[in-house]
Amino acid sequence: MPYRTLRRWIDKPWVQLLLLAVLAAAAIYYWGWVFHFGYKFDWSVLYTLNPTYHQNFGLELLAGLRLTVKITLVSSAIALALGTLAGLARLSHFRPVYWLATTYVEFFRNTPLLVQLFFWYFAFPMALPDDVRTWVFNHNFEFWSATLGLSVYTGAFMAEVIRAGLQSIPKGLLEAAYSSGLGYFQALRTIILPLAFRAIIPPLGSEFLNNMKNSSLAMVVGVAELCWQSQQVESLTFKGFEATTAATLLYLAMSLIISAVLNMVNLRLQVVRPEHRGLGYRLGGPFLRAPGGGRPQRGRPRLPRRNPLLPGRGRHLAALLRTVGRQAHPPLLAAARRRQAGLTPDAARPAPDRPGTLCENPPGRLRASA
């Protein structure tokens, strides 16, 4: 009986919130008034002009943040392209392509990123001709070596995620696309890849997050990104706690923003009834149009102009369904045409003949519903 009573009280939301508030208050009291760090905090180093070096280190951290965002965006785009090509190649029946993609994926997924960055920065330029090496060194080589290393490393992980998404698509869908006259690349571009990416947004988002956090290793090849700037502030002011805390909060903010955007896109791509659409679904509107979304139509019902699963690319699948329906199911095709015209089944039937009058609706004529 005591256990059941305790369980009933713990299951109440207000009790859980009260426990969280008590734990937070205890932590604040302990770290604020009981525990002594033995360290003199000086948060002003992050927003005031340093009299010795004549620099505002808070602005330097923001400059590093801007470079981190740039590395993340460029490397993510390249990694997505490499991952898509490698994922497709991993499903190829042509052995040279399959083994080349498998070697790439297994090698870069099973070696440390730090070692790979050292390779791209120290070893790779030595394999280039002298003129090419000089040109590369004069064009922001540190940034591009770190970006290339991150792209190749993240692309190997994305390849496996994309391969799993492609394998989740039913084989019959591809065969149906072939039967409608679509080529391999047309079916891949208009049917297979959109459906595959729709299914793998959550794991693909995790790879984007890891890529952003891995960009902190770019400091080892001389890139002045956010982590490098925080260490620079620590070395010049000996205020490592403040600098590292600021960098941590900035990384946390970027991670939460990326997660929120990807979650909203994921919610927006789901087919959700209007009464079940929450705040995340509505906030995802600026990023992507929902399948079957849009304003409710009034008056005569109309078919959507775009296929809800493949926005802007639904004409191929619609042609496929029309071909199959015309050949195999003429009654269903006729019913679909009646629904598209806004006609009810009862209105589509001819009215019965009345004595002394002609049939008002002869066979083959349809009457619009009221």
C-alpha positions as CSV (number, residue, x, y, z in Angstrom):
1,M,0.0,0.0,0.0
2,P,2.7,2.6,0.8
3,Y,4.4,1.9,-2.6
4,R,1.1,2.4,-4.4
5,T,0.4,5.6,-2.6
6,L,3.9,6.9,-3.4
7,R,3.6,5.9,-7.0
8,R,0.3,7.7,-7.3
9,W,1.8,10.9,-5.9
10,I,4.9,10.7,-8.1
11,D,2.8,10.3,-11.2
12,K,1.2,13.7,-10.7
13,P,2.7,16.5,-12.9
14,W,2.7,19.1,-10.2
15,V,4.7,16.9,-7.8
16,Q,7.3,16.2,-10.5
17,L,7.6,20.0,-11.2
18,L,8.0,20.7,-7.5
19,L,10.8,18.1,-7.2
20,L,12.6,19.7,-10.1
21,A,12.3,23.2,-8.5
22,V,13.7,21.9,-5.2
23,L,16.6,20.2,-6.9
24,A,17.4,23.4,-8.9
25,A,17.2,25.6,-5.8
26,A,19.5,23.2,-3.9
27,A,22.0,23.2,-6.7
28,I,22.0,27.1,-6.9
29,Y,22.4,27.4,-3.2
30,Y,25.3,25.0,-3.0
31,W,27.3,26.3,-6.0
32,G,26.5,29.9,-5.1
33,W,27.0,30.2,-1.4
34,V,28.5,27.0,0.1
35,F,31.1,25.8,-2.4
36,H,34.1,28.0,-2.9
37,F,35.9,27.8,-6.2
38,G,39.1,29.6,-5.1
39,Y,38.9,31.5,-8.4
40,K,38.2,35.1,-9.0
41,F,35.6,35.5,-11.8
42,D,35.9,38.4,-14.2
43,W,33.2,38.2,-16.9
44,S,34.1,41.7,-18.1
45,V,36.9,40.3,-20.2
46,L,34.1,39.1,-22.7
47,Y,32.5,42.6,-23.3
48,T,35.1,45.3,-22.4
49,L,38.1,46.5,-24.3
50,N,41.3,45.0,-23.0
51,P,43.8,47.8,-22.1
52,T,46.8,45.6,-22.7
53,Y,46.0,44.2,-26.1
54,H,43.4,46.8,-27.2
55,Q,41.0,44.0,-28.2
56,N,37.4,43.2,-27.3
57,F,37.6,39.4,-26.8
58,G,33.8,39.0,-27.0
59,L,33.9,40.3,-30.6
60,E,36.8,37.9,-31.3
61,L,34.6,35.0,-30.0
62,L,31.8,36.1,-32.4
63,A,34.3,36.2,-35.3
64,G,35.3,32.7,-34.4
65,L,31.6,31.7,-34.3
66,R,31.1,33.2,-37.8
67,L,34.0,31.1,-39.1
68,T,32.6,28.0,-37.4
69,V,29.2,28.5,-39.1
70,K,30.9,28.9,-42.5
71,I,32.9,25.7,-42.1
72,T,29.8,23.9,-40.9
73,L,27.6,25.0,-43.9
74,V,30.2,24.3,-46.6
75,S,31.4,21.0,-45.2
76,S,27.7,19.8,-44.6
77,A,26.8,20.6,-48.2
78,I,29.9,18.7,-49.6
79,A,29.3,15.8,-47.2
80,L,25.7,15.5,-48.3
81,A,26.7,15.3,-51.9
82,L,29.5,12.8,-51.2
83,G,27.2,10.7,-49.0
84,T,24.4,10.6,-51.6
85,L,26.9,9.4,-54.3
86,A,28.5,6.9,-52.0
87,G,25.1,5.6,-50.7
88,L,23.9,5.0,-54.3
89,A,27.2,3.4,-55.2
90,R,26.9,1.0,-52.2
91,L,23.8,-0.3,-53.8
92,S,25.3,-0.7,-57.3
93,H,25.6,-4.1,-58.9
94,F,28.7,-2.9,-60.8
95,R,31.5,-4.4,-58.7
96,P,34.2,-1.7,-59.3
97,V,31.8,1.1,-58.2
98,Y,30.5,-1.0,-55.2
99,W,34.0,-1.8,-53.9
100,L,35.2,1.8,-54.4
101,A,32.4,3.2,-52.3
102,T,32.7,0.5,-49.7
103,T,36.5,1.2,-49.4
104,Y,35.8,4.9,-49.0
105,V,33.1,4.4,-46.3
106,E,34.9,1.8,-44.3
107,F,38.3,3.6,-44.3
108,F,37.0,7.1,-43.3
109,R,34.5,5.8,-40.8
110,N,37.1,3.7,-39.0
111,T,40.0,6.2,-38.7
112,P,40.1,9.2,-36.3
113,L,39.1,12.6,-37.6
114,L,42.2,14.2,-36.0
115,V,44.5,12.0,-38.0
116,Q,42.6,12.7,-41.1
117,L,42.9,16.5,-40.6
118,F,46.7,16.1,-40.1
119,F,46.8,14.1,-43.3
120,W,45.0,16.8,-45.4
121,Y,47.1,19.6,-43.8
122,F,50.6,18.1,-43.7
123,A,50.7,15.1,-46.1
124,F,48.3,15.9,-48.9
125,P,50.1,19.1,-50.1
126,M,53.4,17.2,-50.5
127,A,51.8,15.0,-53.2
128,L,51.0,18.1,-55.3
129,P,53.2,19.7,-57.9
130,D,55.2,22.7,-56.7
131,D,53.2,25.3,-58.6
132,V,49.9,23.8,-57.4
133,R,51.1,23.6,-53.9
134,T,52.1,27.3,-53.9
135,W,48.8,28.3,-55.3
136,V,47.0,26.3,-52.7
137,F,49.0,27.8,-49.8
138,N,48.1,31.3,-51.1
139,H,44.3,30.6,-51.0
140,N,43.3,30.1,-47.4
141,F,44.7,26.6,-47.3
142,E,44.0,26.1,-43.6
143,F,40.3,26.7,-44.0
144,W,39.9,24.5,-47.0
145,S,42.0,21.6,-45.6
146,A,39.8,21.6,-42.5
147,T,36.6,21.8,-44.6
148,L,37.7,19.0,-46.9
149,G,38.6,16.8,-44.0
150,L,35.3,17.3,-42.3
151,S,33.4,16.8,-45.6
152,V,35.1,13.5,-46.4
153,Y,34.7,12.2,-42.8
154,T,31.0,13.2,-42.4
155,G,30.2,12.0,-45.9
156,A,31.2,8.5,-45.1
157,F,28.7,8.4,-42.2
158,M,26.0,10.0,-44.3
159,A,26.5,7.4,-47.0
160,E,25.4,4.6,-44.6
161,V,22.3,6.6,-43.5
162,I,21.3,7.4,-47.1
163,R,21.9,3.8,-48.1
164,A,19.5,2.6,-45.4
165,G,16.9,5.2,-46.6
166,L,17.2,3.9,-50.1
167,Q,16.8,0.3,-49.0
168,S,13.6,1.3,-47.2
169,I,11.8,2.2,-50.4
170,P,9.8,-0.7,-51.8
171,K,11.3,-2.3,-54.9
172,G,7.9,-2.3,-56.6
173,L,7.8,1.5,-56.6
174,L,10.9,1.6,-58.7
175,E,9.5,-1.1,-61.0
176,A,6.3,0.8,-61.4
177,A,8.3,3.9,-62.3
178,Y,10.1,1.9,-65.0
179,S,6.9,0.6,-66.4
180,S,5.6,4.1,-66.8
181,G,8.5,5.0,-69.1
182,L,10.8,6.8,-66.6
183,G,14.5,6.2,-66.8
184,Y,16.7,5.3,-63.9
185,F,17.8,8.9,-63.1
186,Q,14.3,10.3,-63.6
187,A,12.8,7.8,-61.2
188,L,15.7,8.4,-58.8
189,R,15.3,12.2,-58.9
190,T,11.6,12.4,-58.8
191,I,10.5,9.4,-56.7
192,I,13.2,7.4,-54.9
193,L,15.4,10.1,-53.4
194,P,12.6,12.4,-52.2
195,L,11.0,9.5,-50.3
196,A,14.3,8.3,-49.0
197,F,15.4,11.7,-47.6
198,R,12.0,12.1,-46.1
199,A,12.5,8.9,-44.0
200,I,16.1,9.6,-42.9
201,I,15.8,13.2,-41.7
202,P,16.3,12.3,-37.9
203,P,19.5,10.3,-38.4
204,L,20.7,12.7,-41.0
205,G,20.2,15.6,-38.6
206,S,22.4,13.8,-36.1
207,E,25.2,13.8,-38.7
208,F,24.8,17.5,-39.3
209,L,25.1,18.1,-35.5
210,N,28.2,15.9,-35.3
211,N,29.7,17.8,-38.2
212,M,29.2,21.1,-36.5
213,K,30.7,19.9,-33.2
214,N,33.6,18.2,-35.0
215,S,34.5,21.6,-36.6
216,S,36.1,22.5,-33.2
217,L,39.0,20.2,-34.3
218,A,39.8,22.6,-37.1
219,M,41.9,24.6,-34.6
220,V,44.7,22.0,-34.8
221,V,45.4,23.1,-38.4
222,G,45.4,26.8,-37.6
223,V,41.8,27.8,-38.3
224,A,40.7,30.6,-36.0
225,E,37.2,29.2,-35.3
226,L,35.3,29.4,-32.1
227,C,37.3,26.9,-30.1
228,W,40.6,28.5,-31.2
229,Q,39.4,31.9,-30.2
230,S,38.4,30.7,-26.7
231,Q,41.8,29.2,-26.2
232,Q,43.4,32.5,-27.4
233,V,41.4,34.5,-24.8
234,E,42.5,32.1,-22.1
235,S,46.2,32.4,-23.1
236,L,46.1,36.2,-23.2
237,T,44.0,36.9,-20.1
238,F,44.3,33.7,-18.0
239,K,40.5,33.6,-17.7
240,G,39.9,30.2,-19.1
241,F,36.7,29.6,-17.2
242,E,34.9,32.6,-18.7
243,A,36.2,32.0,-22.2
244,T,35.4,28.3,-22.2
245,T,32.0,28.9,-20.7
246,A,31.2,31.4,-23.4
247,A,32.3,29.0,-26.2
248,T,30.3,26.2,-24.6
249,L,27.1,28.3,-24.6
250,L,27.6,29.3,-28.2
251,Y,28.1,25.7,-29.3
252,L,25.0,24.7,-27.3
253,A,23.0,27.5,-28.9
254,M,24.0,26.3,-32.4
255,S,23.2,22.7,-31.6
256,L,19.7,23.7,-30.3
257,I,19.0,25.8,-33.4
258,I,20.1,23.0,-35.8
259,S,18.0,20.5,-33.8
260,A,14.9,22.8,-33.8
261,V,15.1,23.4,-37.5
262,L,15.5,19.7,-38.4
263,N,12.7,18.7,-36.1
264,M,10.4,21.3,-37.6
265,V,11.3,20.1,-41.1
266,N,10.6,16.5,-40.0
267,L,7.2,17.5,-38.5
268,R,6.4,19.5,-41.6
269,L,7.1,16.5,-43.9
270,Q,4.7,14.2,-42.0
271,V,1.1,13.8,-43.2
272,V,-0.7,15.3,-40.2
273,R,-4.4,16.0,-39.8
274,P,-5.3,19.7,-39.4
275,E,-6.6,19.2,-35.8
276,H,-3.3,17.5,-34.8
277,R,-0.9,20.1,-36.1
278,G,1.1,21.6,-33.2
279,L,3.4,24.5,-32.8
280,G,6.4,22.8,-34.4
281,Y,4.4,21.9,-37.5
282,R,3.3,25.5,-37.9
283,L,6.8,26.9,-37.3
284,G,8.2,24.6,-40.0
285,G,6.2,26.4,-42.6
286,P,9.0,28.8,-43.7
287,F,11.4,25.9,-44.3
288,L,9.2,23.5,-46.3
289,R,5.7,23.2,-47.5
290,A,3.7,20.4,-45.9
291,P,2.5,17.4,-47.9
292,G,-1.1,18.1,-48.7
293,G,-0.9,21.4,-46.9
294,G,-2.2,24.8,-47.8
295,R,-5.4,26.7,-47.1
296,P,-8.7,24.8,-47.1
297,Q,-10.6,25.1,-50.3
298,R,-14.2,26.2,-50.5
299,G,-16.9,25.3,-52.9
300,R,-16.2,22.6,-55.4
301,P,-13.5,20.2,-54.2
302,R,-10.5,20.0,-56.4
303,L,-7.6,17.6,-56.7
304,P,-4.2,19.0,-55.5
305,R,-2.0,20.4,-58.2
306,R,1.0,18.7,-56.7
307,N,1.5,15.2,-55.4
308,P,1.5,15.4,-51.6
309,L,4.5,13.0,-51.4
310,L,6.6,14.6,-54.1
311,P,6.0,18.4,-54.3
312,G,6.5,19.7,-57.8
313,R,7.3,16.3,-59.1
314,G,4.0,14.5,-58.9
315,R,3.1,14.5,-62.6
316,H,5.2,11.4,-63.3
317,L,3.6,9.4,-60.5
318,A,0.1,10.8,-61.4
319,A,0.7,9.7,-65.0
320,L,1.7,6.3,-63.8
321,L,-1.4,5.9,-61.7
322,R,-3.6,7.1,-64.5
323,T,-2.1,4.6,-66.9
324,V,-2.6,1.7,-64.4
325,G,-6.1,2.8,-63.6
326,R,-7.1,3.2,-67.3
327,Q,-5.8,-0.3,-68.2
328,A,-6.9,-2.3,-65.1
329,H,-9.6,-0.4,-63.3
330,P,-11.9,1.6,-65.7
331,P,-14.7,1.8,-63.0
332,L,-12.3,3.3,-60.4
333,L,-11.0,5.7,-63.0
334,A,-14.6,6.9,-63.8
335,A,-15.3,7.3,-60.1
336,A,-12.2,9.4,-59.7
337,R,-13.2,11.6,-62.6
338,R,-16.7,12.1,-61.0
339,R,-15.1,13.1,-57.7
340,Q,-12.7,15.5,-59.4
341,A,-15.7,17.1,-61.1
342,G,-17.5,17.5,-57.8
343,L,-20.3,15.1,-58.6
344,T,-21.9,12.8,-56.1
345,P,-22.6,9.1,-57.0
346,D,-26.4,9.8,-56.8
347,A,-26.2,12.7,-59.1
348,A,-24.3,10.6,-61.6
349,R,-27.2,8.2,-62.1
350,P,-29.9,9.0,-64.6
351,A,-33.2,10.1,-63.1
352,P,-36.0,7.6,-63.4
353,D,-38.6,8.1,-66.2
354,R,-41.9,9.7,-65.2
355,P,-45.1,8.9,-66.9
356,G,-45.7,11.2,-69.8
357,T,-42.3,12.8,-69.6
358,L,-38.9,12.1,-71.1
359,C,-35.9,11.1,-69.0
360,E,-34.5,14.4,-67.6
361,N,-31.0,12.9,-67.4
362,P,-30.3,10.5,-70.3
363,P,-27.5,7.9,-69.8
364,G,-24.1,9.4,-70.1
365,R,-25.0,12.8,-68.8
366,L,-24.1,13.9,-65.3
367,R,-25.9,16.3,-63.0
368,A,-23.9,18.5,-60.6
369,S,-24.7,18.1,-57.0
370,A,-26.5,20.8,-55.1
